[in-house]
Amino acid sequence: MNLRDIGEFGFIARVSRGCLIRPDNIIKAIGDDAAAFTTAPGAVTLITTDLLVERVHFLRHAIAGFDLGYKSLAVNLSDIAAMGGTAREAFVSLGIPENCALEYLDEFYRGMQTLAEQYAVNILGGDTTGSKVDLIINVAVHGLVPPAELLGRDGAKPGDIIFSTGFLGESRAGLHLVLNDIRIDTPELEMLLRAHHRPEPQLREGRFLAQRPGVHAAIDVSDGLSSDVGHILEASSVGARLYAEKIPVSASLADFCARFDFEPVDYALSGGEDYTLICTAAPEHADQLAADFQKTFNRPLFAIGEITATRQMELIYPDGRLASLTPSGWNHFKEK
């Protein structure tokens, strides 16, 4: 079935089913000129938006509709997580080309609704229009965070320990599999492809960090570890020293790099779209923070370096060699 068979309003009626996950405080959902809802008193409102363009951010033929919907919402929820917030309402706008099957769009919304339900996020509307060639996706998410718990990029202090909430570089490896049409023939490769197609936003981890003493700054790893640490350094006017042997690399990424002759640390430093969180914490709170994280999430909080006053980013190798680091992750207007 094609979109023209049901028209814009038929499509809106079709996708609106299942979008209202949490009806409390909602006055008007999908179906009016604007959504209407009340927000919590004494909370900071967060708004984030991401634009995903076919052939720039994804290849439609290489990703299932479910996974694309899931990821389109996940990347926005990750921004809310990085600021310590709770995600509340989402808005989805689509530019739809004529060759995009209605069944693909059904799966797109099913993937988005599956993730929305997991985090009690309502999908309250958006817009649809035609597109000449590519599928274009814009998602905006509203969130809340208590004023005293708001995390940002500008609070890092010299001496802070730099932590990662998860493994790095997996999504870049998954992208390599897609771009090179590599057959997925092992569980390790399947895990890397899933990391790229269906990232998990770390909202619970973000709330945990926001509520802990001594956490000074945070960011999600969307552009790559070196780039995103660089964003913290620039905003906080500080430097950083990272330790190569402490950068967390999964067994799946290590297997991939051995098979295709890549360096795991390079993948971790320059890969984007991992959507783990990077935070900095005062050294006197670091051990307790890591212990509490392990207890809460049953996995490590990885200490990967420390903040310095040098305004430079450095990488220390296991043999003691020191290398200057420059951001090497994704940049939309510099990549060729």
PyMOL commands that set and color helices and strands:
alter all, ss='L'
color gray80, all
select helices_A, chain A and resi 3-5+7-16+60-62+65-82+102-118+147-149+170-179+187-197+203-210+225-236+244-246+251-260+264-270+283-297
alter helices_A, ss='H'
color red, helices_A
select strands_A, chain A and resi 26-28+36-37+44-53+86-97+122-131+136-145+161-164+215-220+239-243+277-281+302-308+313-316+322-324
alter strands_A, ss='S'
color yellow, strands_A
deselect
rebuild
show_as cartoon
